[in-house]
Amino acid sequence: MSRKVDNNRLVVMDFSHVYAAQTFYKEAEGFETVWLDVSGIQGTNCYCDELAKEELKRRIEGLGPGGVHFLDSGNYHYVSKLWLEQIEEPFDLLVFDHHTDMQQPMFGDILSCGGWIKAALDTNPYLNRVYLAGPPIKAVEESTEGLRPYGGRLVWISSRDMEDRGIWERLFGKKDDRNTQSPRHPLYISVDKDVLGEKDARTNWDQGETSLETVLDGIRAAHLCRRIIGMDVCGENPEGGEAGERADDACINDRTNLLLCCVGKEVL
């Protein structure tokens, strides 16, 4: 039996204290906010060692995959894999990201922000398919050859393709189409704000040019024909000076985070 999912929970994972300059978690309506101070855990920045992984899993244990989880900067996007491990039914994953996050680990099988999707595909028995939306066409072409073993389990949606509003209906089917031959697994959604242009996000990684409206439209379109299990968001900029994000960075990210909370409330 699957664990009970709480869709009214907003979890803030504070690795770098960057959220201290934001207020979205206070303004988001209809959520119970859980603040997890994980800043004291060693071995977490970009790469997650075994001791850190076990401690992070302990901290989120019992919270369940439902609701919206904020993961700090893209350095910690690998935490999505740990949230996925709380799902106890077959599911698909929709990721918005400017990068593929499908890299081979540099050493051993260490979990990293650049390879967490590959690790999830390799190890999560419930993960059926990943829809990866946002990498530029060049990145997709460069990665394809080494990823052939994943076949239909990995569906690429380039940043250019995302501008086509019809792409989501072609991927997920029409809302009232009951004749589909493939099972419609529920979706977990992960958003790295580096997929967005600088008008909508300021991150510590190179960014794409996708608009926030395009991402919000994609989330809503997915919801029309799939149940959404939960959602997470990363992409803050902890490198904006001594106190973290500069005032303008914090303002832009705060606004985008609040809008992502609002769409999360709509679809969960």
C-alpha positions as CSV (number, residue, x, y, z in Angstrom):
1,M,0.0,0.0,0.0
2,S,1.4,3.5,-0.9
3,R,2.0,5.9,1.9
4,K,-0.4,8.8,2.4
5,V,0.6,11.8,0.3
6,D,0.3,15.3,1.9
7,N,-0.2,17.8,-0.9
8,N,-0.5,20.8,1.4
9,R,3.1,20.7,2.6
10,L,5.8,23.1,1.5
11,V,9.3,22.0,2.4
12,V,12.2,24.4,2.4
13,M,15.6,22.7,2.5
14,D,18.1,25.3,3.7
15,F,21.6,24.3,2.6
16,S,23.1,27.8,2.0
17,H,20.8,30.2,3.9
18,V,19.8,31.8,0.6
19,Y,16.1,31.7,1.4
20,A,16.6,34.1,4.2
21,A,16.4,36.9,1.6
22,Q,13.0,35.6,0.3
23,T,9.5,35.5,1.6
24,F,7.5,33.3,-0.9
25,Y,7.2,30.5,1.7
26,K,5.3,33.0,4.0
27,E,3.0,34.2,1.3
28,A,2.1,30.9,-0.4
29,E,-1.5,30.2,0.6
30,G,-2.8,26.8,1.6
31,F,0.5,25.2,2.6
32,E,1.9,24.1,5.9
33,T,5.6,25.1,5.7
34,V,8.3,22.8,7.0
35,W,11.8,24.4,7.3
36,L,14.7,21.9,7.2
37,D,18.0,23.4,8.2
38,V,20.5,21.1,6.5
39,S,23.3,23.6,6.3
40,G,25.4,21.7,8.9
41,I,25.6,18.5,6.9
42,Q,29.0,18.0,5.3
43,G,29.6,16.5,1.9
44,T,26.6,18.0,0.1
45,N,27.8,20.7,-2.2
46,C,27.4,19.4,-5.9
47,Y,28.3,15.9,-4.8
48,C,26.6,14.0,-2.0
49,D,28.7,11.4,-0.1
50,E,27.2,8.4,1.5
51,L,27.1,9.8,5.0
52,A,25.4,12.9,3.8
53,K,22.9,11.0,1.7
54,E,21.9,8.9,4.7
55,E,21.4,11.9,6.8
56,L,19.4,13.8,4.2
57,K,17.2,10.7,3.8
58,R,16.7,10.6,7.5
59,R,15.7,14.3,7.6
60,I,13.0,13.9,4.9
61,E,11.8,10.5,6.0
62,G,8.1,10.5,6.8
63,L,7.4,13.7,4.9
64,G,6.4,11.8,1.8
65,P,6.7,12.9,-1.9
66,G,3.6,15.2,-2.0
67,G,3.6,18.9,-1.9
68,V,6.3,21.3,-3.1
69,H,9.9,21.0,-2.0
70,F,12.5,23.8,-2.4
71,L,16.0,22.5,-2.7
72,D,18.2,25.6,-2.6
73,S,20.6,26.1,-5.6
74,G,21.1,23.7,-8.5
75,N,24.1,22.4,-6.6
76,Y,21.6,20.3,-4.6
77,H,19.3,19.2,-7.4
78,Y,20.4,15.6,-6.7
79,V,18.0,15.7,-3.6
80,S,15.2,15.2,-6.1
81,K,16.4,11.6,-6.4
82,L,15.9,11.2,-2.6
83,W,12.3,12.6,-2.8
84,L,11.6,10.2,-5.7
85,E,12.6,7.2,-3.5
86,Q,9.6,8.0,-1.3
87,I,7.2,7.2,-4.2
88,E,5.7,3.7,-3.9
89,E,3.9,3.3,-7.2
90,P,4.9,3.4,-10.9
91,F,5.4,7.0,-12.0
92,D,6.9,9.2,-14.7
93,L,9.2,12.2,-14.0
94,L,9.0,15.6,-15.8
95,V,12.1,17.7,-15.4
96,F,12.6,21.3,-16.5
97,D,16.3,21.9,-16.7
98,H,18.9,23.7,-18.9
99,H,21.2,20.7,-18.4
100,T,20.7,17.0,-19.0
101,D,21.8,15.9,-15.5
102,M,22.6,12.5,-17.1
103,Q,26.4,12.5,-16.6
104,Q,28.4,9.5,-15.6
105,P,29.7,9.9,-12.0
106,M,33.3,11.2,-11.9
107,F,34.3,8.5,-9.4
108,G,32.5,5.5,-8.0
109,D,28.8,5.8,-8.0
110,I,28.6,9.1,-6.0
111,L,25.4,11.0,-6.4
112,S,25.8,14.4,-8.0
113,C,23.8,17.4,-9.3
114,G,25.0,16.5,-12.8
115,G,24.1,12.9,-12.8
116,W,21.1,12.4,-10.6
117,I,18.6,11.7,-13.4
118,K,20.8,8.9,-14.7
119,A,21.1,7.5,-11.2
120,A,17.4,7.6,-10.7
121,L,16.8,5.7,-14.0
122,D,19.4,3.1,-13.0
123,T,18.2,2.5,-9.5
124,N,14.5,3.4,-8.9
125,P,12.3,0.4,-9.7
126,Y,9.1,2.6,-9.9
127,L,10.5,5.2,-12.3
128,N,9.0,4.4,-15.7
129,R,10.0,7.3,-17.9
130,V,11.7,10.7,-17.7
131,Y,10.6,13.7,-19.8
132,L,13.5,16.1,-19.8
133,A,12.5,19.5,-21.0
134,G,14.8,22.5,-21.6
135,P,18.3,21.4,-22.6
136,P,19.5,23.1,-25.8
137,I,19.5,21.0,-28.9
138,K,23.3,20.8,-29.0
139,A,23.4,19.3,-25.5
140,V,20.7,16.7,-26.4
141,E,22.7,15.7,-29.6
142,E,25.9,15.4,-27.6
143,S,24.4,13.2,-25.0
144,T,22.2,10.9,-27.1
145,E,24.8,8.4,-28.2
146,G,25.8,7.4,-24.7
147,L,22.2,7.2,-23.6
148,R,20.9,4.8,-26.2
149,P,20.4,2.0,-23.6
150,Y,17.6,4.0,-22.0
151,G,15.6,3.9,-25.2
152,G,12.0,5.1,-24.7
153,R,12.6,5.7,-21.0
154,L,14.1,9.0,-21.7
155,V,12.1,11.6,-23.8
156,W,13.9,14.8,-24.8
157,I,12.1,18.1,-25.2
158,S,14.5,20.7,-26.4
159,S,14.2,24.4,-25.3
160,R,13.0,25.2,-28.8
161,D,10.3,22.4,-28.7
162,M,8.9,23.8,-25.5
163,E,7.8,26.9,-27.3
164,D,5.3,24.7,-29.2
165,R,2.2,24.7,-27.1
166,G,1.1,21.5,-28.8
167,I,4.1,19.5,-27.5
168,W,2.5,18.7,-24.2
169,E,-0.7,17.3,-25.7
170,R,1.3,15.1,-28.0
171,L,3.4,13.9,-25.1
172,F,0.7,13.4,-22.5
173,G,-2.4,12.9,-24.6
174,K,-5.7,14.9,-24.6
175,K,-7.6,15.4,-21.4
176,D,-10.6,13.5,-22.6
177,D,-8.8,10.9,-24.7
178,R,-9.7,7.5,-23.1
179,N,-8.4,5.4,-26.0
180,T,-4.7,5.6,-25.2
181,Q,-2.9,2.2,-25.4
182,S,-0.2,3.1,-22.9
183,P,-0.7,3.5,-19.1
184,R,-0.9,7.0,-17.9
185,H,1.4,6.9,-14.9
186,P,1.2,9.8,-12.4
187,L,3.9,12.5,-12.7
188,Y,6.5,13.9,-10.3
189,I,7.7,17.3,-11.5
190,S,11.2,18.8,-10.9
191,V,12.0,22.4,-11.9
192,D,15.6,23.8,-12.0
193,K,15.2,27.5,-12.6
194,D,18.3,27.6,-14.7
195,V,16.0,26.6,-17.6
196,L,14.7,30.2,-17.4
197,G,16.0,33.4,-18.8
198,E,17.4,36.0,-16.4
199,K,14.2,38.0,-16.5
200,D,12.6,35.1,-14.4
201,A,15.5,33.6,-12.5
202,R,19.1,34.3,-11.3
203,T,21.1,31.2,-10.7
204,N,24.7,30.2,-10.2
205,W,24.7,28.1,-13.4
206,D,24.6,29.0,-17.0
207,Q,20.9,29.6,-18.0
208,G,18.5,29.0,-20.8
209,E,16.1,31.4,-22.3
210,T,12.7,29.7,-21.6
211,S,10.1,32.0,-20.1
212,L,8.4,31.2,-16.8
213,E,5.0,31.3,-18.6
214,T,6.2,28.4,-20.8
215,V,7.2,26.3,-17.8
216,L,3.9,27.1,-16.0
217,D,1.9,26.2,-19.1
218,G,3.8,22.9,-19.3
219,I,3.0,22.0,-15.7
220,R,-0.7,22.9,-16.2
221,A,-0.8,20.9,-19.4
222,A,0.7,17.8,-17.8
223,H,-1.9,18.1,-15.0
224,L,-4.8,17.9,-17.5
225,C,-4.2,14.2,-18.1
226,R,-1.9,13.1,-15.4
227,R,-2.1,13.0,-11.6
228,I,0.7,15.0,-10.1
229,I,2.3,13.3,-7.1
230,G,4.6,16.1,-6.0
231,M,7.0,18.8,-7.2
232,D,10.4,20.3,-6.3
233,V,12.2,23.5,-7.3
234,C,15.9,24.5,-7.2
235,G,18.0,27.2,-8.8
236,E,18.8,29.9,-6.2
237,N,22.0,31.8,-6.3
238,P,24.0,31.5,-3.1
239,E,27.0,33.2,-4.7
240,G,25.6,36.8,-4.9
241,G,27.9,38.2,-2.3
242,E,28.6,37.7,1.4
243,A,24.9,37.6,2.3
244,G,24.0,35.3,-0.6
245,E,21.7,36.6,-3.3
246,R,21.9,40.3,-4.3
247,A,18.7,42.2,-3.7
248,D,17.6,42.1,-7.3
249,D,18.4,38.4,-7.6
250,A,16.4,37.6,-4.5
251,C,13.5,39.7,-5.7
252,I,13.3,37.9,-9.1
253,N,13.8,34.4,-7.6
254,D,11.3,35.1,-4.8
255,R,8.6,36.1,-7.3
256,T,9.2,33.1,-9.5
257,N,9.2,30.8,-6.5
258,L,5.8,32.2,-5.3
259,L,4.3,31.6,-8.8
260,L,5.7,28.1,-8.8
261,C,4.0,27.5,-5.4
262,C,0.8,28.8,-6.9
263,V,0.9,26.5,-9.9
264,G,1.8,23.7,-7.5
265,K,-1.2,24.4,-5.5
266,E,-3.3,24.3,-8.7
267,V,-2.1,20.9,-9.9
268,L,-1.5,18.9,-6.7
